[in-house]
Each structure stands twice: as structure tokens, then as C-alpha cells.
Amino acid sequence: MGSIDGIMELKAYDVEDTIFVAVGKNVEKSKTTLFWAVQSFAGKKICVLHVQQSDNAVSLTDPKLAVTKPKQDMFRAFHELEKEKMHDVLNQYCLILALEGVRTDKVWIEMDNIEKGIVELIARYNIRWLVMGAAADKYYSEKLEGIKSKKAMFVHQHAPISCHIWFVCKGCLIYTSTNENRDGRKDSLEAEVGLPLLLLNSESEVKQAEHLTLGSYKQTHSSLDDDDWEEIEGFNFHCAVHSSQSSNIVLRTSKMVPFQTDKEEKNRGLTTENTCYILEQAILDAKDSKQKAFEEAVKRWKEEDDAMEAKCKAKALENLCVKEMSLRKEMEGVLAREKEEIERTKDQCDEFMKELQVVQEQKSALESHLAESNRNVKDLEEKIISAVELLISYKERRDAARREYENAIREANRLKKLAKVEATSFCRSEILEFSFMEINEATQQLDPSWRIGEGRYGNVYKGILRHVHVAIKMLPSYGYQSQLDFQNGVEVLCRVRHPHLVTLIGTCLESRSLVYEYVRNGSLEDYLECKNKRLPLPWKSRIHVATEICSALIFLHSNKPCIIHGNLKPSKILLDANSVSKLNDFGISYLISRGERVGDTIPVSNKSNPNLTSAYADPEYLETGMLTPESDVYSFGIILLRLLTGRPVAGLVKDVKCALEKENLGAVLDCCSGEWPVGQAELLAKLALNCCENNRLNRPDLVSEIWSVLEPLRASCTDSGPCTGSKDLHCIPSHFVCPIFQEVMKDPQIAADGFTYDAEAIRGWLKSGHNTSPMTNLKLAHCNLLPNHALHQAIQEWRQ
Ligand SMILES: Nc1ncnc2c1ncn2[C@@H]1O[C@H](COP(=O)(O)OP(=O)(O)OP(=O)(O)O)[C@@H](O)[C@H]1O
């Protein structure tokens, strides 16, 4: 059961006096039914009764709608709309009826079933008078006599007999349900209509008269059709509704129905005709106005219905719109999230693409690297194969080398034994090494006043090293690259000892300097140039010098390995206190250049060799850069020419040649050297020119051709008596000269090495910490000195 709206207020006496009009959802039908009720029951209270099927019932009875929750909700929403709509409609009905002056009430009730609901309501509230639709308007016709609607049929059959029901269709009464005809009997129209009239007007007489008048009128005016009569009846009912106004009409009508006398029959007939005419006109007017009013009302209702429907639709649309908006917002949110997600995915995709590109690049790089590696592997395999082959061949060679090595070892051992034997016979010279501090001290910190010469290879200082007068040659730092090579070179030169070679005493590896014995009388150049007021050398001394230098060259060239001086000139020939000549700077080119020896020739860089610009230099060497023993022969020839002539080098060969050719050698001979014996001078000149041959192969051999000439010449000079000039010095017997001081000894003492030294010199040597021989460099057996009385005596005698 549903809720009841309004009916609870109705009281029992109200029910007696109230006409209930059952209305449904069909507004058109309901209006015509209501309109009929209003017209038919003027002055009565009308209660509009609407029974609606509850939503619960519908949802339960319709399994399709009950399937899902959203569908149920949707149905409920529509049901609510329907309810609202019906409420509005009922309110409208009530308003219209109130305007018509009818007292109204309304009842809203929800039931499981409409027809059952109506029946139940009738029973529950003892409803006495009910108007309801008989059929839909579309079924209406003049011939329609029974109830068509199933609901109406149900109510007709099941309603309590106390309830009187009028079934109406399209504003016309179709059937009346009374307690008499509930079993199916049908009464006449007059009987049906009469009951409400009786009910509605307590003044039954008036009603009766009115009813009779209408019946008689109907009979007399058989020309009027049924519709007209209906309208007349309607008009009558209308008058009844508007009771205050209609009372006049009723009264007037009542006046028209008096019980007449026979006398007045004729007049009365006329009056009746007039009245009928007026009535007919009134009916037509009423019909017309009624029709118009009805059309107007229908039109208005239609518009109102349309408006209501539009309102409902608008509301539904509004709800839908709100829902749509929220849905849209939701969708927009989802869309935005989706969009963000897509953007993120897109970014990730871009990053992946980039990474993919990098990976692809790396892949291609790796592939090319791999291909290269494969190629390298192939190459390496080939190399390994060739290396293995090489290894096999090297193994064979190694075996051969091993055999050679073993032979060489045997040979070396044999040579070692030989060398030991030789070492005992030779004066072994071990290099003396000095520290730079010693060199510095010896030269007074390289004092310029202690400098005695300035060569292209560096400055030469005199100094006293370990009590011995020495000449220190400071070599440039260039030359041999390694210290070891320099040391080895110096060692070779140190071992070379000859009376006409300046002795190389030692070296300072730190400063790359060479320490020579000091030769105090200057160079041949000084004598030839008469520097420092030196007297020119006599021709015999010159022959001595030439012979001595020749012997020194023979010694150097015969050395193993051959030592080529390479820079032979008068400044390299030093004279000691006894005018004994000594060749200086021999083998220096080995310490400066890096040339590899090829037999007896040494390739020496033209640039590094100072002799390059020298007039004493071998022209062939200048051309080829190859230093040969013959290069020294060429330089020796120039020196010979200088000794003969005393002239400068430039044009010397040419001049001497000319002089010889002209047999006028005397013209070019140095007159300061005394009177040269012509024959000997010519011999020397020819020898010298021979040495100066451009082609080295045409130059004379040192031993067989030069020494063989010079030695007899020197011998003849010695035999012919002491030489002039420095004769005192030159005639000192060499064994009178101290090997250390190079002077005639004052107090000769014999050392453990068997050599005789001046007492002062040898004691200084020993005091400075030496325990080796100054001559042999071998360790002295003891430091005791033994006076050489015999020599002392001889020197005394010689002095006297
Ligand atoms: N052991 C020595 N004893 C005494 N004086 C020496 C000694 N060695 C060199 N001198 C002096 O030093 C001078 C320079 O000699 P050095 O050999 O250095 O140069 P150079 O012969 O004049 O020219 P260069 O070597 O450049 O061709 C010599 O002329 C000589 O006077």
C-alpha cells in the first residue's frame, strides 16, 4: 500500500456528500471526466482521486527493469517525475474547479495495482459516489454502450454495492453502476440520470418538474436529435452547477411547467411554442458558447500539458545535463590524465628512440670494430705463422751462433792469456780521473789569466794537479753521446804513450775535460810566428821537429786501432824545455765526432771538424768527409813547407812548386832559420810537395818514403855538431830530464818502478796520495826512494 494524500481528512458525512472522480495519467480523458462530473453534480464537493502504481510494484513486476541497479534507479527517477507531473496536474484540476466555484479536494495514493486500489479505497472509506472513465476517448462513439476499460470493468465488478458509479467517456455518461445492476442488468438512461439529480437537489420537486419538463419537451420536439438533447441536458446540468444563477432558470423552467386549464389550452400552446423557440435559441447559444468554452479549455489544457511536459523534459534534461556535466568533467579529468600519460609515453618513446639511435650507432661502431678486429686477427695469425717460421730459422741460427760463441769463448780465453803476458811487458796506462772540484782548484776557478790557449774545441788552462803541472783542455759537452763512449775514447788515448806525443794523464768526466802533461815552451806555431819574442828555430831543429813528428805519426798510425790525428798543424806541435817536439791533441776527433771507423778511415762530419777550414786539411777529406792516414800525410807536407819557408800557408804549395821548377828554392826558404843546405832543402821540399798531392794515393808512405828521408837528415844534423839557437836545451840527454817536471833533474831519485825522477817531483807525487808509478801507472811496491848517484854525477859533469 502506498501513501494517501488528502483522503484522511475526509469525514463520514463528507463522504456522503462528496463525488469522487477517479483520474489517471491520461490528462485528456481525465479532464473530460472531471468536466462531466462538475457539470453533473453542481453544488457537491468534488474529490479528485488519483491512484498510481507504486514504483516498488513496477520494479518488482517488471523483471527487465529489476535486472540492474542503474536501470532500477533510472526507473525510479522517471517514476518521481511522473509523480511530480501528476501532482501538478491534480493541483491544476483543483485550481480549475475552484475557479468554476466547485469545492474541491484531491487524493493521491500509491497502490500495487490501480483498479484494486480504487476498489480498496471505496471499501475502506465507504465512498458512495464515484465517477470514472469507461473507455479511452478514441473508443467513443454514439453506439458505445458498455464499459471498455479493464480497470473500469474491474471496479464495476468488485466495488461494494453501496457505491454508485458513473462511467464516462469523452464527457458523456456511458454507463451507471448501481447496486441493482451490479449483476449485469442495464437500466435506462433516464433512470441513471435521475438518480444523481435526486441526490444532488434536496428540492426533489423542482428536480422532478425539471425532469418531466425535459421529458415532455423531448416528446414534443422530436425533430431535435440526440446530441441536441444531450446539450440541453448539459445546459441544465450547467445551470445546476452554477446554482445561484441557475436557480432562476430552474424557477423559470418551473414556471413553464404549470398544470394548465383547458380554457387556456390554445394560448398556452402558443406561449409554449414561443417559449420553446426562446429555449431553443438559448440552447443553441449555450451550445455554441459551451462549445467555445470547451474548445478554449481544451486548448488551454493542451498548452498547459505541453508546458508541463516541456517543464518535465527540461527538468529531466537539466538532470541529464548535470549528470552529463559531471560525467564530462570526469571524462575531461580522465582525458587530461590520459593526455599526460600519452605525453609521458611520448617523451619516453622519444628517449627510447634516442637511446636506440645511440645503441645503433654503437652497434655499427662495434661491428666495424669487430670487422677490423677480425682482420687484425687474420693478420696476426699470418704474422704468428711467419713468426713461427722465423723462430725456427732463428733457432737454427742460434744453434750456429752458439757453436760460434763457444769457439769465440775459447778464442777469447786464449787471447786473455796472451793479453796477460803482453800486459806484463807493456806499460799499462790506466786513466786517472779527476773531480771537477780538483779541476776548478787547479785552474784557480778557471781564471782567465791561467788560460794558455783557446781552440775550437774549447779553452786550454794550465794548472797544478796533485803537484804536477798540467794543461787542461775543456771539451765541449757535445761529441760522444754517452759518458761511457767518452770514457772509452779517453782510455784508448791514455794508453798511447810516445816520447813525441803529449801524454794524456787523465780526465774529468764531470766537465769533460782532458788533462795533459804541460809542455812549457809553446807551440811550433809560436816559433814560426816568433810570438812572445821567440827566436826562430834553426833549420837543424826544424829537421828534428819534422823527424820527431813523423815518428809520432808513424806510431799513431801503426796503433791498433789506427789513430788518425785529423787536425795536424803547427799549433798542435809543442816544444818542451829541451826543444823536443811533442804532438798534441791526437785522436781528439774520436772524442768529438761519432764517426764509425771503416778500416783505417773515419767518416768525420765536415761541419764538426774544425780542420775543415784549415789550410792544412786534406782536400780529399774536404770533398768526401773521409779521414784517412793520408790526410795526416797531407797536413804533414804543409808543415814541412812551412818549416822550410816560414811563410804563411796561403799559396805556399804553389810558391814552392814554382821555386823548385825555377830551381830557385833558396828564394822561398826561411832565411831566419840559418843557411839551409841546398840539397837537403830540395829533398825536403820535394818530399813536402809529394805529401801535398791532391790524390791521397799519390802521397808518400810515412815509413818507407818519409821517415826514410827524414831520419838520415836528422842523423846528419846531429853529427854535424850542436845546433845553433837553442843548442844548450836541445843537447840535454833525455835521461837527465825528470819525467814529471820535464826539467834537468837536480836530485835524481830512483822510485820503486825503476824510473828516475827529480826528488822534489816524486816526493810531491807520493805525498799527494799516489801509490802508483807516474810513468806506468802500476802500483808501486813501496814508496821508498833511492838516490841515483851515478846520474847525479853525470848531470853535474854535463852541467860543467
Ligand atoms: N799540453 C799543453 N802544454 C802547454 N801548452 C798547451 C798544451 N796544450 C795546448 N797548449 C796551448 O794551448 C793552445 C791552444 O791549443 P788547442 O789545441 O786547444 O788549439 P789550437 O791548436 O790553437 O786550435 P784548434 O784546436 O782550434 O785547431 C796551443 O797553441 C798551446 O799554446
The ligand as a Tripos MOL2 file, in Angstrom:
@<TRIPOS>MOLECULE
LIG
   31    33     1     0     0
SMALL
NO_CHARGES

@<TRIPOS>ATOM
      1 N1        149.7940   20.3300  -23.0640 N.pl3     1 LIG1
      2 C1        149.9870   21.6430  -23.3130 C.ar      1 LIG1
      3 N2        151.0400   22.2510  -22.6940 N.ar      1 LIG1
      4 C2        151.2310   23.5490  -22.9080 C.ar      1 LIG1
      5 N3        150.5180   24.3020  -23.7230 N.ar      1 LIG1
      6 C3        149.4640   23.7520  -24.3640 C.ar      1 LIG1
      7 C4        149.1610   22.4030  -24.1640 C.ar      1 LIG1
      8 N4        148.1080   22.1010  -24.9450 N.ar      1 LIG1
      9 C5        147.7360   23.2470  -25.5600 C.ar      1 LIG1
     10 N5        148.5540   24.2500  -25.2230 N.ar      1 LIG1
     11 C6        148.4380   25.6350  -25.6590 C.3       1 LIG1
     12 O1        147.0900   25.9520  -25.9970 O.3       1 LIG1
     13 C7        146.9860   26.4190  -27.3350 C.3       1 LIG1
     14 C8        145.6330   26.0120  -27.8930 C.3       1 LIG1
     15 O2        145.6590   24.7090  -28.1770 O.3       1 LIG1
     16 P1        144.4630   23.9650  -28.8740 P.3       1 LIG1
     17 O3        144.9860   22.6930  -29.3190 O.co2     1 LIG1
     18 O4        143.3420   23.9460  -27.9610 O.co2     1 LIG1
     19 O5        144.0320   24.9470  -30.0130 O.3       1 LIG1
     20 P2        144.6590   25.2000  -31.4260 P.3       1 LIG1
     21 O6        145.5710   24.1320  -31.7480 O.co2     1 LIG1
     22 O7        145.2380   26.5780  -31.3450 O.co2     1 LIG1
     23 O8        143.4520   25.2190  -32.4250 O.3       1 LIG1
     24 P3        142.3680   24.1980  -32.7020 P.3       1 LIG1
     25 O9        142.4330   23.1130  -31.6880 O.co2     1 LIG1
     26 O10       141.1980   25.0170  -32.5420 O.co2     1 LIG1
     27 O11       142.5910   23.7060  -34.0460 O.co2     1 LIG1
     28 C9        148.1440   25.8140  -28.0240 C.3       1 LIG1
     29 O12       148.6230   26.5890  -29.1000 O.3       1 LIG1
     30 C10       149.2050   25.8130  -26.9010 C.3       1 LIG1
     31 O13       149.8940   27.0780  -26.8660 O.3       1 LIG1
@<TRIPOS>BOND
     1     1     2 1
     2     2     3 ar
     3     2     7 ar
     4     3     4 ar
     5     4     5 ar
     6     5     6 ar
     7     6     7 ar
     8     6    10 ar
     9     7     8 ar
    10     8     9 ar
    11     9    10 ar
    12    10    11 1
    13    11    12 1
    14    11    30 1
    15    12    13 1
    16    13    14 1
    17    13    28 1
    18    14    15 1
    19    15    16 1
    20    16    17 2
    21    16    18 1
    22    16    19 1
    23    19    20 1
    24    20    21 2
    25    20    22 1
    26    20    23 1
    27    23    24 1
    28    24    25 2
    29    24    26 1
    30    24    27 1
    31    28    29 1
    32    28    30 1
    33    30    31 1
@<TRIPOS>SUBSTRUCTURE
     1 LIG1         1 GROUP 0 **** ****
